[in-house]
Amino acid sequence: MKKLSVRTRVLTGAALVALGAGTFGAVSASASTPAAAPAAVTADAADGNLMQSTHLTIEAATKAARATLDAAEKENQRVSVAVVDRDGNTVVTLRGDGAGPQSYESAVKKAYTAVSWNAPTSELVKRLENAPTLKDIPHTLFLGGGAPVTAKGAPIAGIGVAGAPSGDLDEKFARAGVAALAE
């Protein structure tokens, strides 16, 4: 028997692969389709399975952040501002001109802390005396500068400020952002 050339072997192998792929595709295409998915389950507020929550719009979060930064700039303070939603996710951050590199992350953590406990972070600092391990909770920062935003008594956002010489100033600016939402 005559030995096939390399070219012939390659062409023959390629033809077999193409034939096999075509056969596989035809078999796959003719396979039975799975049963139809069940109809979507519906729920309404009447069955008690749903809970509504309120969130700031991006426009409102930006308005609050801008008002916060403006309040700090009026007092010549270089700060960063963060607004987080009810779940602690960052919605808006603004780093003022000249704000320190650490201020960005600190502002986010203060906002997260304020919304998590629905309290200004300066109040939460006082709780550390009785529960010092609170400060060990991830992503929190127990320093003045965070203020919660509430609707009907429930926390819906947090505003955090960092970079001023004191937590009291940071928190004063954060409260200016909260107040801007009431306007």
C-alpha positions as CSV (number, residue, x, y, z in Angstrom):
1,M,0.0,0.0,0.0
2,K,1.2,3.4,-1.0
3,K,2.0,5.9,1.9
4,L,-0.1,9.1,1.7
5,S,1.6,12.4,1.5
6,V,1.5,14.9,4.4
7,R,-0.8,17.2,2.4
8,T,-3.2,14.4,1.7
9,R,-3.3,13.3,5.3
10,V,-4.0,16.8,6.5
11,L,-6.8,17.3,4.0
12,T,-8.4,14.0,4.8
13,G,-8.2,14.8,8.5
14,A,-9.8,18.2,8.0
15,A,-12.6,16.6,5.9
16,L,-13.4,14.1,8.7
17,V,-13.5,16.8,11.3
18,A,-15.9,18.9,9.2
19,L,-18.1,15.9,8.6
20,G,-18.2,15.1,12.3
21,A,-19.0,18.7,13.3
22,G,-21.8,18.8,10.7
23,T,-23.3,15.5,12.0
24,F,-23.0,16.8,15.7
25,G,-24.8,20.0,14.7
26,A,-27.6,18.2,12.9
27,V,-28.1,15.8,15.9
28,S,-28.0,18.7,18.4
29,A,-30.5,20.8,16.3
30,S,-33.0,17.9,16.2
31,A,-32.8,17.1,19.9
32,S,-36.1,17.5,21.7
33,T,-36.6,20.9,23.4
34,P,-37.0,21.0,27.1
35,A,-40.4,21.6,28.7
36,A,-41.5,25.2,28.8
37,A,-40.4,27.2,31.8
38,P,-43.1,27.7,34.4
39,A,-45.0,31.0,34.3
40,A,-43.5,33.8,36.3
41,V,-44.6,33.9,39.9
42,T,-46.2,37.1,40.9
43,A,-46.3,38.7,44.3
44,D,-48.1,41.7,45.5
45,A,-47.9,43.8,48.7
46,A,-51.1,42.2,49.9
47,D,-49.5,38.8,50.4
48,G,-46.8,40.3,52.8
49,N,-43.9,39.0,50.7
50,L,-42.8,42.4,49.5
51,M,-41.2,45.3,51.2
52,Q,-40.7,48.7,49.6
53,S,-37.6,50.8,50.3
54,T,-36.8,54.3,49.4
55,H,-33.6,55.3,47.7
56,L,-32.1,58.7,46.7
57,T,-32.0,59.4,43.0
58,I,-28.6,60.1,41.5
59,E,-29.7,63.7,41.2
60,A,-30.5,64.0,44.9
61,A,-27.3,62.3,45.9
62,T,-25.3,64.6,43.7
63,K,-27.2,67.6,45.1
64,A,-26.4,66.5,48.7
65,A,-22.7,65.9,47.9
66,R,-22.4,69.2,46.2
67,A,-24.0,71.1,49.1
68,T,-21.7,69.3,51.5
69,L,-18.6,70.2,49.5
70,D,-19.8,73.8,49.1
71,A,-20.2,74.1,52.9
72,A,-16.7,72.9,53.4
73,E,-15.3,75.2,50.8
74,K,-17.0,78.2,52.4
75,E,-14.8,77.5,55.5
76,N,-11.7,76.8,53.4
77,Q,-11.7,73.1,54.2
78,R,-10.4,70.6,51.8
79,V,-12.5,67.5,52.1
80,S,-13.9,64.5,50.3
81,V,-17.6,63.6,50.4
82,A,-19.3,60.3,49.8
83,V,-23.0,59.5,49.6
84,V,-24.0,55.8,50.0
85,D,-27.3,54.2,49.6
86,R,-29.3,52.1,52.2
87,D,-27.2,49.1,51.4
88,G,-23.9,51.0,51.8
89,N,-23.1,51.1,48.1
90,T,-21.4,54.3,47.0
91,V,-23.7,56.5,44.9
92,V,-21.6,59.7,44.6
93,T,-18.1,60.8,45.7
94,L,-16.5,64.2,45.3
95,R,-12.9,64.8,46.3
96,G,-12.5,68.5,46.8
97,D,-9.5,70.4,45.5
98,G,-6.5,69.7,47.7
99,A,-8.2,67.0,49.8
100,G,-5.8,64.4,51.3
101,P,-5.5,61.0,49.7
102,Q,-6.9,59.3,52.8
103,S,-10.0,61.4,52.8
104,Y,-11.8,59.6,50.0
105,E,-11.9,56.2,51.7
106,S,-12.6,57.6,55.1
107,A,-15.6,59.5,53.7
108,V,-17.0,56.3,52.2
109,K,-16.5,54.5,55.5
110,K,-18.1,57.2,57.6
111,A,-21.2,57.3,55.2
112,Y,-21.5,53.5,55.4
113,T,-21.3,53.6,59.2
114,A,-23.9,56.4,59.5
115,V,-26.4,54.6,57.3
116,S,-25.7,51.2,59.0
117,W,-26.7,52.4,62.4
118,N,-29.0,55.3,61.4
119,A,-27.0,57.7,63.6
120,P,-24.4,60.4,63.2
121,T,-21.0,58.9,63.6
122,S,-20.1,61.2,66.4
123,E,-22.9,59.5,68.4
124,L,-21.5,56.1,67.5
125,V,-18.1,57.0,68.8
126,K,-19.6,57.3,72.3
127,R,-21.0,53.7,71.9
128,L,-17.4,52.4,71.6
129,E,-16.9,53.0,75.4
130,N,-19.4,50.2,76.1
131,A,-18.8,48.1,73.0
132,P,-15.2,48.6,71.8
133,T,-15.4,45.8,69.3
134,L,-17.8,47.7,67.2
135,K,-14.8,49.3,65.5
136,D,-13.8,45.9,64.2
137,I,-16.8,45.6,61.9
138,P,-15.5,45.7,58.3
139,H,-15.9,48.9,56.2
140,T,-16.9,51.1,59.3
141,L,-15.1,54.1,60.7
142,F,-16.1,55.4,64.1
143,L,-15.1,59.0,63.8
144,G,-17.2,62.1,63.5
145,G,-18.1,63.0,60.0
146,G,-21.0,60.8,58.9
147,A,-24.7,61.6,58.9
148,P,-27.7,59.4,58.0
149,V,-30.4,60.5,55.6
150,T,-33.8,59.3,56.6
151,A,-37.3,59.0,55.2
152,K,-40.2,58.3,57.6
153,G,-37.6,57.5,60.3
154,A,-35.8,54.8,58.2
155,P,-32.3,55.3,56.9
156,I,-32.1,55.6,53.2
157,A,-28.6,56.9,52.7
158,G,-25.5,58.1,54.5
159,I,-23.2,61.1,53.8
160,G,-19.6,61.0,54.9
161,V,-17.0,63.7,55.0
162,A,-13.3,63.5,55.7
163,G,-10.4,65.8,55.6
164,A,-11.3,68.7,57.9
165,P,-9.1,69.1,61.0
166,S,-11.9,67.6,63.2
167,G,-14.7,65.1,63.0
168,D,-17.0,67.9,64.3
169,L,-16.3,70.0,61.2
170,D,-16.7,67.0,58.9
171,E,-20.0,66.2,60.5
172,K,-21.2,69.8,60.3
173,F,-20.6,69.6,56.5
174,A,-22.3,66.3,56.2
175,R,-25.4,67.7,58.0
176,A,-25.4,70.6,55.4
177,G,-25.7,67.9,52.7
178,V,-28.6,66.3,54.5
179,A,-30.3,69.7,55.0
180,A,-30.0,70.4,51.2
181,L,-32.2,67.4,50.5
182,A,-35.0,69.1,52.5
183,E,-34.9,72.2,50.3
